[in-house]
Structures are given as C-alpha cells and as structure tokens.
Amino acid sequence: MNIVLIGMSGAGKSTLGVLLAKALGMDFVDTDIVIQQHESRVLQDIIERDGVEKFLEIEETILSKLRLNNCVISTGGSVIYSEKVMNILKQDGEIVYLHVPFEEIQRRLKNTTTRGIVIRNGSSLKDVYEERVPLYRTHSDIMIDCSNKDIEQCVREIIVSLQEHHRH
C-alpha cells in the first residue's frame, strides 16, 4: 500500500512526506520531481512555455504510468484535476489530504512565480484554493488539518489517522 499526500502547494506535502516515509520505513516519491526528471526542466518552465493545459496533460500522462509500492507519494497540488490519476492512486493507496487554511498557504507561498503552481490566466491563488479544496475533500480517505501545528505533530497525526482508518 502507498500513502498519497494531496493538498495545495505550500501545505507541506514534500516536507511531511519525507519524515512520514522515514517514520514508517517506506520509500518517498515526489511526483513534481518525477515530472521534472522526465521533462528535463523545472515545472515553472513547463507551465510558462507550454501553458497550463499542456502541463496538466504531461502530469496526467507521467503519473498514470507510475507503478509504486510501499511509498509515501507527495503529489503536486494540481494532480486533483485528473480523475484518471486520482483513481489510480486510490487503487494502490490511502489518500491523505493535508488541509491548510488559505491565509496560511498565502503566507507560506511568498513567491508563486517560481514554484510551478498551476494557476490559469486571470485566476488568483484564492480562486485556485477555493476551486481545489472541495476536490481534495472528495478524493481523500483521511483529512489532516495542518494549521498551526509543527511538522512532527502533523506526521504523528497522519500515522494515528491511518491506523484508525485501517481498523474500520
């Protein structure tokens, strides 16, 4: 089984994912890095040169071919737009949504222009947040509220929630 972390950019998926993988003795995969290695360029470059729609296509193509086992998988915030990828990830794992309130995301994302965040032209970060949160909630097996908690607390909470989830 895999543990799949979903949530907004800045929610802490990569940082938490590494610690969670260590704590559970699992491998760690960051899908943003997988995409960058596959494309030989950074996400921001793909989005700027090819556009948002093309980036989403590339993301879906690469991630739908991933076959991972016993991994903590940190996904890009935009993975939620692909029903196909979400279904594949759900088949082989538990989906954990790291929820962080908008104000905190905004604080954490000082520079949205270099992070490779999928924001369509004319949309604000707030628009993206409001569009994605219901999707994250719908697709997740477990939701962890990461607001005003340190990373260690969030990691412990994920582990406890996963154990409880498996009991039911």
VMD Tcl script that builds the backbone (N, CA, C; Angstrom):
set m [mol new atoms 504]
animate dup $m
set s [atomselect $m all]
$s set {name element resname resid chain x y z} {
  {N N MET 1 A 0.829 -1.200 0.000}
  {CA C MET 1 A 0.000 0.000 0.000}
  {C C MET 1 A 0.871 1.261 0.000}
  {N N ASN 2 A 0.384 2.295 -0.656}
  {CA C ASN 2 A 1.051 3.589 -0.660}
  {C C ASN 2 A 0.265 4.565 0.211}
  {N N ILE 3 A 0.925 5.621 0.626}
  {CA C ILE 3 A 0.260 6.738 1.286}
  {C C ILE 3 A 0.449 7.925 0.359}
  {N N VAL 4 A -0.653 8.485 -0.112}
  {CA C VAL 4 A -0.604 9.560 -1.099}
  {C C VAL 4 A -1.016 10.869 -0.434}
  {N N LEU 5 A -0.116 11.842 -0.452}
  {CA C LEU 5 A -0.402 13.149 0.139}
  {C C LEU 5 A -0.891 14.108 -0.936}
  {N N ILE 6 A -2.065 14.691 -0.694}
  {CA C ILE 6 A -2.605 15.689 -1.614}
  {C C ILE 6 A -2.858 16.978 -0.837}
  {N N GLY 7 A -2.952 18.081 -1.562}
  {CA C GLY 7 A -3.216 19.372 -0.938}
  {C C GLY 7 A -2.576 20.482 -1.752}
  {N N MET 8 A -2.829 21.689 -1.317}
  {CA C MET 8 A -2.318 22.866 -2.013}
  {C C MET 8 A -0.800 22.924 -1.983}
  {N N SER 9 A -0.230 23.630 -2.942}
  {CA C SER 9 A 1.190 23.982 -2.871}
  {C C SER 9 A 1.377 24.729 -1.563}
  {N N GLY 10 A 2.434 24.407 -0.842}
  {CA C GLY 10 A 2.675 25.070 0.425}
  {C C GLY 10 A 2.043 24.382 1.623}
  {N N ALA 11 A 1.291 23.299 1.382}
  {CA C ALA 11 A 0.650 22.590 2.500}
  {C C ALA 11 A 1.655 21.750 3.286}
  {N N GLY 12 A 2.807 21.459 2.661}
  {CA C GLY 12 A 3.847 20.699 3.351}
  {C C GLY 12 A 3.950 19.249 2.918}
  {N N LYS 13 A 3.430 18.932 1.746}
  {CA C LYS 13 A 3.409 17.533 1.277}
  {C C LYS 13 A 4.809 16.933 1.154}
  {N N SER 14 A 5.729 17.677 0.545}
  {CA C SER 14 A 7.088 17.146 0.356}
  {C C SER 14 A 7.830 17.018 1.683}
  {N N THR 15 A 7.765 18.065 2.490}
  {CA C THR 15 A 8.462 18.066 3.781}
  {C C THR 15 A 7.918 16.972 4.687}
  {N N LEU 16 A 6.598 16.928 4.828}
  {CA C LEU 16 A 5.961 15.910 5.667}
  {C C LEU 16 A 6.181 14.516 5.109}
  {N N GLY 17 A 6.124 14.414 3.784}
  {CA C GLY 17 A 6.256 13.117 3.127}
  {C C GLY 17 A 7.559 12.425 3.446}
  {N N VAL 18 A 8.646 13.179 3.422}
  {CA C VAL 18 A 9.973 12.621 3.718}
  {C C VAL 18 A 10.005 12.079 5.146}
  {N N LEU 19 A 9.498 12.877 6.093}
  {CA C LEU 19 A 9.509 12.464 7.503}
  {C C LEU 19 A 8.586 11.283 7.756}
  {N N LEU 20 A 7.436 11.285 7.084}
  {CA C LEU 20 A 6.481 10.186 7.216}
  {C C LEU 20 A 7.084 8.887 6.680}
  {N N ALA 21 A 7.740 8.981 5.531}
  {CA C ALA 21 A 8.381 7.804 4.931}
  {C C ALA 21 A 9.455 7.253 5.868}
  {N N LYS 22 A 10.242 8.144 6.454}
  {CA C LYS 22 A 11.275 7.732 7.410}
  {C C LYS 22 A 10.650 7.031 8.607}
  {N N ALA 23 A 9.608 7.647 9.159}
  {CA C ALA 23 A 8.961 7.112 10.364}
  {C C ALA 23 A 8.358 5.732 10.112}
  {N N LEU 24 A 7.878 5.502 8.888}
  {CA C LEU 24 A 7.193 4.244 8.579}
  {C C LEU 24 A 8.071 3.243 7.827}
  {N N GLY 25 A 9.312 3.625 7.537}
  {CA C GLY 25 A 10.208 2.732 6.802}
  {C C GLY 25 A 9.746 2.479 5.381}
  {N N MET 26 A 9.220 3.535 4.741}
  {CA C MET 26 A 8.737 3.419 3.363}
  {C C MET 26 A 9.622 4.249 2.438}
  {N N ASP 27 A 9.469 4.047 1.125}
  {CA C ASP 27 A 10.161 4.888 0.157}
  {C C ASP 27 A 9.399 6.203 0.025}
  {N N PHE 28 A 10.062 7.215 -0.530}
  {CA C PHE 28 A 9.419 8.509 -0.741}
  {C C PHE 28 A 9.552 8.917 -2.202}
  {N N VAL 29 A 8.451 9.337 -2.793}
  {CA C VAL 29 A 8.459 9.821 -4.174}
  {C C VAL 29 A 7.712 11.150 -4.232}
  {N N ASP 30 A 8.355 12.149 -4.830}
  {CA C ASP 30 A 7.727 13.448 -5.054}
  {C C ASP 30 A 7.389 13.517 -6.539}
  {N N THR 31 A 6.101 13.535 -6.869}
  {CA C THR 31 A 5.704 13.469 -8.284}
  {C C THR 31 A 6.162 14.696 -9.075}
  {N N ASP 32 A 6.305 15.843 -8.409}
  {CA C ASP 32 A 6.812 17.028 -9.114}
  {C C ASP 32 A 8.231 16.770 -9.626}
  {N N ILE 33 A 9.040 16.103 -8.797}
  {CA C ILE 33 A 10.417 15.790 -9.199}
  {C C ILE 33 A 10.417 14.752 -10.320}
  {N N VAL 34 A 9.514 13.782 -10.235}
  {CA C VAL 34 A 9.385 12.770 -11.296}
  {C C VAL 34 A 9.093 13.464 -12.634}
  {N N ILE 35 A 8.160 14.420 -12.618}
  {CA C ILE 35 A 7.805 15.155 -13.839}
  {C C ILE 35 A 9.012 15.953 -14.346}
  {N N GLN 36 A 9.705 16.642 -13.446}
  {CA C GLN 36 A 10.873 17.437 -13.843}
  {C C GLN 36 A 11.962 16.563 -14.456}
  {N N GLN 37 A 12.200 15.387 -13.858}
  {CA C GLN 37 A 13.226 14.491 -14.404}
  {C C GLN 37 A 12.806 13.978 -15.781}
  {N N HIS 38 A 11.543 13.642 -15.909}
  {CA C HIS 38 A 11.021 13.123 -17.169}
  {C C HIS 38 A 11.118 14.160 -18.283}
  {N N GLU 39 A 10.837 15.415 -17.940}
  {CA C GLU 39 A 10.820 16.508 -18.913}
  {C C GLU 39 A 12.166 17.233 -19.032}
  {N N SER 40 A 13.098 16.942 -18.128}
  {CA C SER 40 A 14.409 17.621 -18.060}
  {C C SER 40 A 14.294 19.140 -17.953}
  {N N ARG 41 A 13.312 19.592 -17.209}
  {CA C ARG 41 A 13.165 21.027 -16.923}
  {C C ARG 41 A 12.264 21.204 -15.703}
  {N N VAL 42 A 12.325 22.387 -15.102}
  {CA C VAL 42 A 11.530 22.623 -13.900}
  {C C VAL 42 A 10.067 22.884 -14.265}
  {N N LEU 43 A 9.188 22.656 -13.291}
  {CA C LEU 43 A 7.744 22.803 -13.523}
  {C C LEU 43 A 7.388 24.184 -14.055}
  {N N GLN 44 A 7.977 25.222 -13.438}
  {CA C GLN 44 A 7.658 26.589 -13.835}
  {C C GLN 44 A 7.930 26.799 -15.326}
  {N N ASP 45 A 9.012 26.197 -15.813}
  {CA C ASP 45 A 9.385 26.307 -17.221}
  {C C ASP 45 A 8.341 25.636 -18.114}
  {N N ILE 46 A 7.867 24.464 -17.702}
  {CA C ILE 46 A 6.836 23.749 -18.486}
  {C C ILE 46 A 5.575 24.604 -18.550}
  {N N ILE 47 A 5.167 25.143 -17.399}
  {CA C ILE 47 A 3.943 25.951 -17.343}
  {C C ILE 47 A 4.083 27.219 -18.187}
  {N N GLU 48 A 5.222 27.897 -18.072}
  {CA C GLU 48 A 5.420 29.144 -18.825}
  {C C GLU 48 A 5.517 28.914 -20.325}
  {N N ARG 49 A 6.251 27.873 -20.723}
  {CA C ARG 49 A 6.462 27.653 -22.158}
  {C C ARG 49 A 5.311 26.937 -22.843}
  {N N ASP 50 A 4.751 25.929 -22.142}
  {CA C ASP 50 A 3.744 25.084 -22.789}
  {C C ASP 50 A 2.317 25.422 -22.379}
  {N N GLY 51 A 2.176 26.152 -21.282}
  {CA C GLY 51 A 0.845 26.514 -20.800}
  {C C GLY 51 A 0.305 25.506 -19.791}
  {N N VAL 52 A -0.728 25.949 -19.071}
  {CA C VAL 52 A -1.326 25.164 -18.001}
  {C C VAL 52 A -1.937 23.854 -18.512}
  {N N GLU 53 A -2.703 23.925 -19.604}
  {CA C GLU 53 A -3.387 22.718 -20.092}
  {C C GLU 53 A -2.383 21.637 -20.483}
  {N N LYS 54 A -1.331 22.047 -21.185}
  {CA C LYS 54 A -0.292 21.101 -21.607}
  {C C LYS 54 A 0.403 20.505 -20.384}
  {N N PHE 55 A 0.677 21.352 -19.376}
  {CA C PHE 55 A 1.298 20.848 -18.150}
  {C C PHE 55 A 0.418 19.774 -17.516}
  {N N LEU 56 A -0.880 20.036 -17.446}
  {CA C LEU 56 A -1.806 19.069 -16.834}
  {C C LEU 56 A -1.826 17.754 -17.617}
  {N N GLU 57 A -1.720 17.858 -18.941}
  {CA C GLU 57 A -1.643 16.644 -19.791}
  {C C GLU 57 A -0.379 15.850 -19.482}
  {N N ILE 58 A 0.755 16.568 -19.419}
  {CA C ILE 58 A 2.045 15.927 -19.130}
  {C C ILE 58 A 1.974 15.240 -17.756}
  {N N GLU 59 A 1.449 15.969 -16.771}
  {CA C GLU 59 A 1.318 15.428 -15.416}
  {C C GLU 59 A 0.479 14.145 -15.427}
  {N N GLU 60 A -0.653 14.185 -16.110}
  {CA C GLU 60 A -1.534 13.011 -16.163}
  {C C GLU 60 A -0.856 11.829 -16.849}
  {N N THR 61 A -0.199 12.091 -17.974}
  {CA C THR 61 A 0.473 11.026 -18.724}
  {C C THR 61 A 1.541 10.345 -17.891}
  {N N ILE 62 A 2.405 11.137 -17.267}
  {CA C ILE 62 A 3.515 10.579 -16.484}
  {C C ILE 62 A 2.995 9.855 -15.247}
  {N N LEU 63 A 2.083 10.489 -14.513}
  {CA C LEU 63 A 1.624 9.907 -13.250}
  {C C LEU 63 A 0.733 8.692 -13.444}
  {N N SER 64 A 0.022 8.619 -14.560}
  {CA C SER 64 A -0.831 7.447 -14.758}
  {C C SER 64 A -0.007 6.206 -15.103}
  {N N LYS 65 A 1.275 6.408 -15.432}
  {CA C LYS 65 A 2.160 5.272 -15.728}
  {C C LYS 65 A 2.984 4.835 -14.517}
  {N N LEU 66 A 2.958 5.647 -13.450}
  {CA C LEU 66 A 3.740 5.316 -12.249}
  {C C LEU 66 A 3.206 4.041 -11.609}
  {N N ARG 67 A 4.094 3.111 -11.304}
  {CA C ARG 67 A 3.676 1.919 -10.566}
  {C C ARG 67 A 4.516 1.860 -9.308}
  {N N LEU 68 A 3.949 2.300 -8.196}
  {CA C LEU 68 A 4.718 2.391 -6.960}
  {C C LEU 68 A 4.133 1.471 -5.902}
  {N N ASN 69 A 5.003 1.018 -5.018}
  {CA C ASN 69 A 4.581 0.135 -3.951}
  {C C ASN 69 A 5.313 0.495 -2.667}
  {N N ASN 70 A 4.593 0.500 -1.556}
  {CA C ASN 70 A 5.166 0.827 -0.256}
  {C C ASN 70 A 5.865 2.187 -0.265}
  {N N CYS 71 A 5.203 3.176 -0.855}
  {CA C CYS 71 A 5.763 4.523 -0.970}
  {C C CYS 71 A 4.866 5.550 -0.300}
  {N N VAL 72 A 5.517 6.573 0.232}
  {CA C VAL 72 A 4.797 7.792 0.565}
  {C C VAL 72 A 4.967 8.655 -0.679}
  {N N ILE 73 A 3.850 9.078 -1.257}
  {CA C ILE 73 A 3.877 9.832 -2.510}
  {C C ILE 73 A 3.383 11.254 -2.253}
  {N N SER 74 A 4.251 12.215 -2.515}
  {CA C SER 74 A 3.858 13.610 -2.430}
  {C C SER 74 A 3.475 14.047 -3.839}
  {N N THR 75 A 2.251 14.531 -4.000}
  {CA C THR 75 A 1.778 14.919 -5.335}
  {C C THR 75 A 1.803 16.435 -5.485}
  {N N GLY 76 A 1.805 16.887 -6.722}
  {CA C GLY 76 A 1.664 18.316 -6.986}
  {C C GLY 76 A 0.222 18.718 -6.700}
  {N N GLY 77 A 0.017 19.965 -6.330}
  {CA C GLY 77 A -1.324 20.435 -5.984}
  {C C GLY 77 A -2.354 20.255 -7.080}
  {N N SER 78 A -1.895 20.222 -8.338}
  {CA C SER 78 A -2.828 20.156 -9.474}
  {C C SER 78 A -3.239 18.728 -9.848}
  {N N VAL 79 A -2.661 17.713 -9.215}
  {CA C VAL 79 A -2.974 16.318 -9.551}
  {C C VAL 79 A -4.478 16.052 -9.401}
  {N N ILE 80 A -5.111 16.839 -8.560}
  {CA C ILE 80 A -6.532 16.677 -8.240}
  {C C ILE 80 A -7.425 16.896 -9.463}
  {N N TYR 81 A -6.901 17.582 -10.479}
  {CA C TYR 81 A -7.691 17.829 -11.690}
  {C C TYR 81 A -7.805 16.584 -12.568}
  {N N SER 82 A -7.007 15.572 -12.314}
  {CA C SER 82 A -7.055 14.360 -13.127}
  {C C SER 82 A -7.773 13.234 -12.394}
  {N N GLU 83 A -8.998 12.991 -12.818}
  {CA C GLU 83 A -9.817 11.906 -12.280}
  {C C GLU 83 A -9.086 10.577 -12.479}
  {N N LYS 84 A -8.470 10.442 -13.655}
  {CA C LYS 84 A -7.756 9.220 -14.009}
  {C C LYS 84 A -6.625 8.919 -13.024}
  {N N VAL 85 A -5.777 9.912 -12.784}
  {CA C VAL 85 A -4.649 9.726 -11.866}
  {C C VAL 85 A -5.144 9.487 -10.445}
  {N N MET 86 A -6.152 10.242 -10.006}
  {CA C MET 86 A -6.677 10.068 -8.644}
  {C C MET 86 A -7.197 8.647 -8.442}
  {N N ASN 87 A -7.876 8.109 -9.447}
  {CA C ASN 87 A -8.390 6.740 -9.343}
  {C C ASN 87 A -7.271 5.713 -9.259}
  {N N ILE 88 A -6.197 5.924 -10.031}
  {CA C ILE 88 A -5.040 5.022 -9.996}
  {C C ILE 88 A -4.375 5.082 -8.616}
  {N N LEU 89 A -4.171 6.305 -8.114}
  {CA C LEU 89 A -3.523 6.474 -6.808}
  {C C LEU 89 A -4.366 5.849 -5.693}
  {N N LYS 90 A -5.684 5.973 -5.824}
  {CA C LYS 90 A -6.606 5.448 -4.813}
  {C C LYS 90 A -6.605 3.916 -4.790}
  {N N GLN 91 A -6.434 3.304 -5.968}
  {CA C GLN 91 A -6.409 1.836 -6.057}
  {C C GLN 91 A -5.300 1.247 -5.202}
  {N N ASP 92 A -4.142 1.904 -5.217}
  {CA C ASP 92 A -2.961 1.348 -4.563}
  {C C ASP 92 A -2.623 2.035 -3.253}
  {N N GLY 93 A -3.497 2.909 -2.759}
  {CA C GLY 93 A -3.096 3.626 -1.557}
  {C C GLY 93 A -4.198 4.373 -0.849}
  {N N GLU 94 A -3.804 4.925 0.282}
  {CA C GLU 94 A -4.681 5.779 1.076}
  {C C GLU 94 A -4.382 7.214 0.677}
  {N N ILE 95 A -5.421 7.992 0.442}
  {CA C ILE 95 A -5.235 9.390 0.065}
  {C C ILE 95 A -5.403 10.268 1.302}
  {N N VAL 96 A -4.338 10.994 1.641}
  {CA C VAL 96 A -4.357 11.862 2.819}
  {C C VAL 96 A -4.309 13.320 2.355}
  {N N TYR 97 A -5.364 14.058 2.704}
  {CA C TYR 97 A -5.436 15.477 2.344}
  {C C TYR 97 A -4.884 16.320 3.489}
  {N N LEU 98 A -3.817 17.059 3.192}
  {CA C LEU 98 A -3.237 17.978 4.166}
  {C C LEU 98 A -3.919 19.334 4.004}
  {N N HIS 99 A -4.829 19.614 4.914}
  {CA C HIS 99 A -5.595 20.856 4.821}
  {C C HIS 99 A -4.897 21.988 5.567}
  {N N VAL 100 A -4.744 23.103 4.877}
  {CA C VAL 100 A -4.176 24.304 5.475}
  {C C VAL 100 A -5.066 25.471 5.049}
  {N N PRO 101 A -5.473 26.327 5.993}
  {CA C PRO 101 A -6.333 27.461 5.622}
  {C C PRO 101 A -5.645 28.396 4.629}
  {N N PHE 102 A -6.453 29.087 3.843}
  {CA C PHE 102 A -5.917 29.931 2.778}
  {C C PHE 102 A -4.879 30.939 3.277}
  {N N GLU 103 A -5.181 31.599 4.404}
  {CA C GLU 103 A -4.275 32.636 4.917}
  {C C GLU 103 A -2.880 32.066 5.142}
  {N N GLU 104 A -2.832 30.831 5.656}
  {CA C GLU 104 A -1.536 30.207 5.927}
  {C C GLU 104 A -0.822 29.816 4.627}
  {N N ILE 105 A -1.576 29.312 3.658}
  {CA C ILE 105 A -0.997 28.983 2.333}
  {C C ILE 105 A -0.387 30.252 1.740}
  {N N GLN 106 A -1.148 31.330 1.813}
  {CA C GLN 106 A -0.696 32.609 1.267}
  {C C GLN 106 A 0.603 33.065 1.934}
  {N N ARG 107 A 0.681 32.892 3.251}
  {CA C ARG 107 A 1.902 33.249 3.987}
  {C C ARG 107 A 3.086 32.395 3.559}
  {N N ARG 108 A 2.831 31.084 3.390}
  {CA C ARG 108 A 3.909 30.149 3.054}
  {C C ARG 108 A 4.409 30.330 1.627}
  {N N LEU 109 A 3.515 30.705 0.734}
  {CA C LEU 109 A 3.885 30.844 -0.677}
  {C C LEU 109 A 4.254 32.285 -0.979}
  {N N LYS 110 A 5.408 32.661 -0.533}
  {CA C LYS 110 A 5.852 34.039 -0.760}
  {C C LYS 110 A 5.965 34.313 -2.258}
  {N N ASN 111 A 6.479 33.337 -2.995}
  {CA C ASN 111 A 6.696 33.583 -4.413}
  {C C ASN 111 A 6.044 32.507 -5.280}
  {N N THR 112 A 4.861 32.821 -5.777}
  {CA C THR 112 A 4.124 31.842 -6.584}
  {C C THR 112 A 4.667 31.754 -8.006}
  {N N THR 113 A 5.544 32.674 -8.392}
  {CA C THR 113 A 6.002 32.666 -9.784}
  {C C THR 113 A 7.127 31.666 -10.038}
  {N N THR 114 A 7.755 31.146 -8.985}
  {CA C THR 114 A 8.854 30.209 -9.221}
  {C C THR 114 A 8.529 28.787 -8.765}
  {N N ARG 115 A 7.368 28.605 -8.159}
  {CA C ARG 115 A 7.058 27.312 -7.563}
  {C C ARG 115 A 6.401 26.331 -8.514}
  {N N GLY 116 A 6.092 26.748 -9.714}
  {CA C GLY 116 A 5.427 25.854 -10.651}
  {C C GLY 116 A 4.008 25.566 -10.221}
  {N N ILE 117 A 3.316 26.599 -9.773}
  {CA C ILE 117 A 1.932 26.430 -9.335}
  {C C ILE 117 A 1.018 26.630 -10.530}
  {N N VAL 118 A 0.089 25.691 -10.689}
  {CA C VAL 118 A -0.837 25.757 -11.816}
  {C C VAL 118 A -1.944 26.757 -11.495}
  {N N ILE 119 A -1.799 27.955 -12.059}
  {CA C ILE 119 A -2.822 28.996 -11.921}
  {C C ILE 119 A -3.170 29.466 -13.333}
  {N N ARG 120 A -4.423 29.265 -13.709}
  {CA C ARG 120 A -4.831 29.699 -15.054}
  {C C ARG 120 A -4.833 31.226 -15.126}
  {N N ASN 121 A -4.614 31.736 -16.326}
  {CA C ASN 121 A -4.601 33.190 -16.524}
  {C C ASN 121 A -5.897 33.807 -16.005}
  {N N GLY 122 A -5.750 34.890 -15.288}
  {CA C GLY 122 A -6.930 35.582 -14.771}
  {C C GLY 122 A -7.395 35.057 -13.422}
  {N N SER 123 A -6.812 33.944 -12.966}
  {CA C SER 123 A -7.189 33.401 -11.657}
  {C C SER 123 A -6.194 33.856 -10.596}
  {N N SER 124 A -6.688 33.996 -9.385}
  {CA C SER 124 A -5.805 34.330 -8.258}
  {C C SER 124 A -5.522 33.050 -7.480}
  {N N LEU 125 A -4.581 33.132 -6.559}
  {CA C LEU 125 A -4.282 31.996 -5.692}
  {C C LEU 125 A -5.535 31.608 -4.901}
  {N N LYS 126 A -6.298 32.605 -4.473}
  {CA C LYS 126 A -7.544 32.363 -3.724}
  {C C LYS 126 A -8.544 31.592 -4.592}
  {N N ASP 127 A -8.657 31.956 -5.875}
  {CA C ASP 127 A -9.558 31.241 -6.795}
  {C C ASP 127 A -9.164 29.770 -6.877}
  {N N VAL 128 A -7.861 29.528 -7.023}
  {CA C VAL 128 A -7.341 28.168 -7.141}
  {C C VAL 128 A -7.655 27.387 -5.860}
  {N N TYR 129 A -7.415 28.021 -4.728}
  {CA C TYR 129 A -7.669 27.390 -3.426}
  {C C TYR 129 A -9.138 26.978 -3.323}
  {N N GLU 130 A -10.028 27.916 -3.628}
  {CA C GLU 130 A -11.464 27.654 -3.498}
  {C C GLU 130 A -11.953 26.597 -4.486}
  {N N GLU 131 A -11.295 26.526 -5.632}
  {CA C GLU 131 A -11.658 25.523 -6.630}
  {C C GLU 131 A -11.183 24.125 -6.202}
  {N N ARG 132 A -10.009 24.051 -5.592}
  {CA C ARG 132 A -9.403 22.753 -5.281}
  {C C ARG 132 A -9.862 22.105 -3.983}
  {N N VAL 133 A -10.125 22.921 -2.947}
  {CA C VAL 133 A -10.450 22.354 -1.641}
  {C C VAL 133 A -11.587 21.318 -1.704}
  {N N PRO 134 A -12.707 21.615 -2.376}
  {CA C PRO 134 A -13.764 20.594 -2.443}
  {C C PRO 134 A -13.296 19.308 -3.146}
  {N N LEU 135 A -12.407 19.440 -4.134}
  {CA C LEU 135 A -11.876 18.268 -4.845}
  {C C LEU 135 A -10.980 17.449 -3.922}
  {N N TYR 136 A -10.121 18.137 -3.154}
  {CA C TYR 136 A -9.258 17.425 -2.206}
  {C C TYR 136 A -10.113 16.651 -1.204}
  {N N ARG 137 A -11.156 17.301 -0.698}
  {CA C ARG 137 A -12.029 16.658 0.298}
  {C C ARG 137 A -12.711 15.431 -0.297}
  {N N THR 138 A -13.198 15.565 -1.518}
  {CA C THR 138 A -13.909 14.477 -2.189}
  {C C THR 138 A -13.029 13.257 -2.394}
  {N N HIS 139 A -11.794 13.485 -2.806}
  {CA C HIS 139 A -10.905 12.373 -3.163}
  {C C HIS 139 A -10.150 11.753 -1.994}
  {N N SER 140 A -10.158 12.407 -0.819}
  {CA C SER 140 A -9.313 11.903 0.267}
  {C C SER 140 A -10.016 10.859 1.122}
  {N N ASP 141 A -9.217 9.932 1.643}
  {CA C ASP 141 A -9.707 8.949 2.617}
  {C C ASP 141 A -9.626 9.550 4.019}
  {N N ILE 142 A -8.608 10.383 4.212}
  {CA C ILE 142 A -8.327 10.982 5.515}
  {C C ILE 142 A -7.984 12.451 5.292}
  {N N MET 143 A -8.506 13.316 6.178}
  {CA C MET 143 A -8.129 14.722 6.105}
  {C C MET 143 A -7.400 15.094 7.388}
  {N N ILE 144 A -6.246 15.716 7.256}
  {CA C ILE 144 A -5.468 16.174 8.401}
  {C C ILE 144 A -5.412 17.696 8.348}
  {N N ASP 145 A -5.836 18.326 9.431}
  {CA C ASP 145 A -5.757 19.782 9.500}
  {C C ASP 145 A -4.364 20.157 9.986}
  {N N CYS 146 A -3.579 20.771 9.121}
  {CA C CYS 146 A -2.184 21.099 9.455}
  {C C CYS 146 A -1.999 22.540 9.894}
  {N N SER 147 A -3.093 23.243 10.175}
  {CA C SER 147 A -2.934 24.649 10.549}
  {C C SER 147 A -2.410 24.765 11.980}
  {N N ASN 148 A -1.486 25.676 12.147}
  {CA C ASN 148 A -0.882 25.967 13.450}
  {C C ASN 148 A -0.314 24.746 14.162}
  {N N LYS 149 A 0.222 23.805 13.405}
  {CA C LYS 149 A 0.863 22.637 14.004}
  {C C LYS 149 A 2.253 22.518 13.416}
  {N N ASP 150 A 3.192 21.995 14.216}
  {CA C ASP 150 A 4.505 21.778 13.628}
  {C C ASP 150 A 4.503 20.467 12.841}
  {N N ILE 151 A 5.553 20.284 12.071}
  {CA C ILE 151 A 5.634 19.144 11.166}
  {C C ILE 151 A 5.541 17.814 11.908}
  {N N GLU 152 A 6.242 17.707 13.038}
  {CA C GLU 152 A 6.220 16.462 13.818}
  {C C GLU 152 A 4.794 16.109 14.253}
  {N N GLN 153 A 4.048 17.119 14.698}
  {CA C GLN 153 A 2.654 16.900 15.110}
  {C C GLN 153 A 1.831 16.360 13.954}
  {N N CYS 154 A 2.002 16.950 12.782}
  {CA C CYS 154 A 1.248 16.516 11.598}
  {C C CYS 154 A 1.598 15.083 11.223}
  {N N VAL 155 A 2.884 14.751 11.281}
  {CA C VAL 155 A 3.323 13.388 10.959}
  {C C VAL 155 A 2.670 12.388 11.916}
  {N N ARG 156 A 2.704 12.696 13.218}
  {CA C ARG 156 A 2.080 11.805 14.212}
  {C C ARG 156 A 0.595 11.651 13.939}
  {N N GLU 157 A -0.061 12.757 13.623}
  {CA C GLU 157 A -1.496 12.731 13.362}
  {C C GLU 157 A -1.830 11.859 12.141}
  {N N ILE 158 A -1.016 11.955 11.113}
  {CA C ILE 158 A -1.226 11.131 9.913}
  {C C ILE 158 A -1.105 9.655 10.285}
  {N N ILE 159 A -0.070 9.300 11.031}
  {CA C ILE 159 A 0.151 7.894 11.405}
  {C C ILE 159 A -1.028 7.365 12.218}
  {N N VAL 160 A -1.462 8.127 13.217}
  {CA C VAL 160 A -2.597 7.721 14.055}
  {C C VAL 160 A -3.862 7.575 13.210}
  {N N SER 161 A -4.120 8.544 12.339}
  {CA C SER 161 A -5.318 8.505 11.485}
  {C C SER 161 A -5.303 7.308 10.554}
  {N N LEU 162 A -4.131 6.987 10.007}
  {CA C LEU 162 A -4.017 5.827 9.119}
  {C C LEU 162 A -4.292 4.541 9.886}
  {N N GLN 163 A -3.755 4.436 11.112}
  {CA C GLN 163 A -4.002 3.245 11.932}
  {C C GLN 163 A -5.489 3.093 12.229}
  {N N GLU 164 A -6.139 4.195 12.586}
  {CA C GLU 164 A -7.581 4.161 12.870}
  {C C GLU 164 A -8.366 3.796 11.615}
  {N N HIS 165 A -7.968 4.367 10.496}
  {CA C HIS 165 A -8.640 4.117 9.219}
  {C C HIS 165 A -8.580 2.635 8.856}
  {N N HIS 166 A -7.439 1.984 9.152}
  {CA C HIS 166 A -7.271 0.558 8.837}
  {C C HIS 166 A -8.089 -0.330 9.755}
  {N N ARG 167 A -8.371 0.140 10.960}
  {CA C ARG 167 A -9.172 -0.655 11.890}
  {C C ARG 167 A -10.613 -0.761 11.445}
  {N N HIS 168 A -11.094 0.258 10.715}
  {CA C HIS 168 A -12.511 0.297 10.330}
  {C C HIS 168 A -12.806 -0.389 9.025}
}
mol reanalyze $m
mol bondsrecalc $m
mol representation Tube
mol addrep $m
